């Protein structure tokens, strides 16, 4: 199956929907066409001349970045400047560019989740309640002979996921009545006559992001000309999204030992730490990128140490005074996992959809040199 840019985008946004992004952010298609064919995709943290050079060498038709190419509207494109030259080369080479930023950070399989797993945290949970996904129940009435086909279609489109369980539904039998009116073409019954049919009441749950697809799948296989169904918004505790994660260490460590753990797990030569190096650490919060804004949240939850990047002097000092140690592994250090993570995630998704796409992990040269 020939994949197109829109197919890759649909896969990304099934994991990291755009509604999870911050209001100031600019994720999505940056340059290119949704309809362009794509066989090779390069994934990188940023997009610069070196990444473009690698994309051209790899003959990639698409580049996916974590940091958007455009954060703010641009007023001009000057080919004599580095940004203008980059845009010109991308368009001339017909390379589409897509970015997944804070929506990727907040996703269930986002970077902080990867970071927490990399550090082998136990009992990993969202650090806060950044956003929650609205949950709905769909009730549809189906003739007995078609109930399994309708159930399979709805569950296959994303309905029926509860925690780690999938294909969750309930059905109960009963009798449906209807009288086809003029100008109808009923699947069962005759115009003007009251009909009784053995039917099932089929129920399942669905998150808002999948609601339209599930209703569409239901309509495609349901035999009735007019489908009787109800959609209810639920008050149940639903899926919670967060930019960060919290968890427990496999065994207590001193802060200085946690520093070694972070350096080795992220393969970093140097990181910064603030706090008593002899302090015993049992709980840890992680936020990829710049996560100093989560210091207060970590303190309120009595977490021992926060691992993040871009922490300022006064932010670290305030945290330590309030009992929270801080490990600053750098913005790049906590986010450079993105390339391999997305390559693996999208490769599995493309195989499931029978799409032949090669995903290539882009290299990111270190912005800062430690001398």
N, C-alpha and C positions, 0 to 999 in steps of 0.2 A: 504494500500500500504506500503510495507516494504521500509523504507527510508535507504539510505546509506550516508556515510560521504560526498560523492560528491554532494548529493542532498542538504545537509545543506550548503555546500560551495557555491553552485550555488545560494541559497537564499541570503546568506550574500553578495556575490559579485554582485547580482542584485541591491542591495542598495549601496554597497561600492566597486565599481570595483577597481581592483589592480592598474590600470593606474593612480589613484588619489594619490598613495603613493609617498612619497619623495624617491629620488634615493638612499639615505643611509639606507632606512628602509628595513625590512625583513618580510612583511606580508605573509600570505598564510599557507599552511600545513607545520607544524613543525615536527611532528612525526605521523606515522600511514599510513593507506591505504585509498585511495579514495573509495574503494569498500567495506569497512567494513560496516556491518549493524549497524544501530544506532536507539535507541528508547529513550535514556535519554542523555541529553546534559547539562553539567554544564558550566555556564558563569561567568567569574571573571575578575578582573582588571589585576591580575598577576597570575603566576603559581609557587607555592612553595610547601613545604611538607604539610602544613595545607590544601591547596586547593586540593592536591592529596588525602589526607585523607578524605576530604569531598566527593570527586568524588567516591572513593571506597565505602564509606558509602551509597551514593545515587545510586550506581551501574550504574554510567554513563559510556557510551562507548566513549564519546567524551568530550573534554574540549575546550571551546573557550575563549581566553584571548584577552585583549586589547594590553598589552605589549608583544611583541614576546618573546618566550622562548630563541631563538637564534638571537642575534643582529649581532654577528661577527662569522666567522668560528671557530669551536673549534678544538684544536690540539690533544686532547685525551679525553677519557671518563674513568675517574678513579672512580670506584665504591666506593672507600673509601672516596671520597669527596662528598659534598652535591649535587652538580650539576650532577655528575656521578650517584649517588644513585637515584636521581630523574628520570633521563633518564632510568635507568635500571628498575625501578618500573613501569614507564609508558609503556615501551615495554613489560615487563613481564605480565602486566595486560591488554595488548592489548587495551590501551586507545589512541585514536587519538587526536592530539592537533593541533588546528588552531588558528592563530592570525590575527586580523584586527586592524591595528594601525593608521598610518597617513591617510590611505585611508578612515578609519572610521571617523577620525577627519574632513576630507575635504568633506565628503558626504553631500548631501542635508539634510539628517536626522542624521547628525553626532552629536558629543557630544556638540559642541558649540551651535548648534541649540537647543538641549535639555536644555542646561544651560540658554540660552536666554529666552526660554519659562518658565523655572522654576522661573526665576526672573520677569516674566510677562512683558517683554519688548513689546513695540508696534512698528509696522512698521519695523519688523526684516528684515535686509538685510545682504548680504555678506560683511565682513569687507574689503576685497580686492579682486583682480582678480587672485587668485592663479593659477587656470586652467579653461579653458572653454571647453565644449563638442562640437565637430564638428557636424554640422547639415547637413543632406542630404535630397534631395527630390527623391523619387522613382516614376517613371511614368511607368505603365504597361498597355498593351492593352489586353482586356479580352472580350470573346464573351458574349453577353448580358445575357444569361441564367446563367452565372457563376460569374458575377461581385460581387454579394453580398457575395458569399462564399469566394472569394479571398480577398475582403475588410475585412471581419470579421477575416480571418486568419492573415492578415498583422497587423491589429490593435491589435489583441489578442497577437501577438508576440512582441508588443512594439512600433509599428508605430502610428503616429497620435496624439502624446501628445504635446499640445501647452499650456504652462502655467498650469492652473488648469483644462483645457479641455482635454478630451480624445476622441478617435475614430474620429479624424478630418480627412476628406478626401474630394476630389472633383472628379466628374466624368462628362464627356461630351461624347455624342454619335457620331458615325461616321461610316465610311465603311472601313474595312480592306481588303487588297488584298494579295494573296500569291499563289504560284504555287508549289505544292509538287514535289520534285525531286525523282529520283530513290532511291530505298532502304529506303523510308520513310514510316511511318505509321501514316498518318494525322488523327487527331480527326475529322476534317471536310474536305471534298473535296476528290478529286481523283488524283492519280499520273499523273503529266504532264499537268493537266488542271488548268487554272487560276480560282481562287475562290474569290468571294466577300462575306464578312460576316459582319453582324451588330455587331459592337464592341463598347466597352466603353474605353475611355482613363481614367484610374483611377490614381489619384495622392494622395500622402500622404508624410509626413515628418517623419524622423527617426534620432535618435542620433547614433553616431558611434558605441557605445557599443552594440546597438541592431540591427545594420545593417545586420550582418550575419544571426541572428535568423529570422529576418523579411523576408529576401530573401529566406531562407529555407522554411518558412511557406508558402510563396507565391508559390514556386515551388511544394510543396506537394499537393496543391489543384487546381492549374491551369491546365486546361484540355489539353493544347497544348503540342505537342512533343518538339517544339522549342518555347520558350517564348520570345516575343519581349518586352524588358523593358529597361529603361535608369535610371542611377543613377547620380545625380548632387550634387556636394558639394555647399552649400549655404554660402553666406556672411552675412546672417541675424544675428542679435544679438542672441546668443545661450545661453545655460545654463552655468552659472558661478559658480565655486566652490571656497570655501574659508575655511581656518582653523578657522576663527573667524566670529563673527556676531556683528552687531551694531544695536541699536534701541533706542527708547525713553521710559523713565519711564512713568508709568500711570499718575503720578503727580510729580512735582518737590519735591526733598528731599534734606536735608543737607547731606553732606558726612557722618557724623556720623550716620545718619538715614539709609543711603545706606549700611553701615557696618552691621547694625542690620538686614536689609532686606536680605543680602547675608548669614549671619550666620543662620537665621531662615529657609531660603529656602533650604540651603544645609545641615542643621542640624549639624552645626559645633560649637564647644565650643569656639574656638579661631581662629582669623584671623588677618592679619596685614594690615594696611592702611597707606598710605603716602599722605599728602596734608593738606590743611586747612579744619578742621573738620566742619567748619561753611559754607563752600562753597556750593552754591546751584547747585544741579546736575539735569540736564534734559535729557542728552544723555549718553549712556553707551555702551562700547564695551566689549565683552566677548571672551576669548580664553581659552579653556580647556587645562589642563596640563601646560607646560612651554611656556608662550606667551609673554615674555618680548621683543622679536624681533618685535612685532607689536606696540610697543610704538610710533615709528615715524609715522606709518600709522594712528594711532588714533589721534595724534597731528595734522597732516595735515588735518584731517577731522573735526577738532574743537570739538572732543568728550570730554566730561567732566571727565569721569572716565573709567579706564580699569580694568576689573575683570579677573584675571588669577592666575597662580601659579609660584613658583620658581623665584621670582624677586629678583635680587641682590641689594645691598645697592646703588651702583653708578647708576644703571639703574633707580631705584626709584627716586633718587635725581635729576637726569637729567630730568626725566619726570615731576616732580613737578615744577622745574625751568621753564619749557616750558609750564606750565599751565595745565598739565594732572595729575589728582589724580589717585592713584593706590590702588586697593584692592587686596591683595595677599591671596587668600583662599586656597592655597596649591595645589600641583600637585595632590595628592590623593583626596583632597576635591572637586576639580573641575572635577575629572574623575570617581569617585566612582559611578556615575549615570549609568555607562556603563552596569552593569549587568542587572538591571531591564529593562533598555531601550531595550537591545538586546533580552531579554526574551520575552517582549511584541511584538516587531517587528517580530521576527522569529516565534512566536506562531501563529500570524495572517497569516503570509505567508504560514506556513505549513498546516493550516486548509484549506486555499484556494486551496492547492494542494492535499488535502485529505491524508495527511501524519500524522500518529499518532506518534508525538514526544513530549516528556515532556522536557521543558526547565526549568532549576533550577538556581536561582540566587545565586552565590557563595559569601560567606562573605569575607571581606578583613579586617584583623585586622589593626589597626592604626599603621603606621610605627613610627611616632613620638608621644611621650606622653607629654602632657602639664602639668607640675608639679608646 
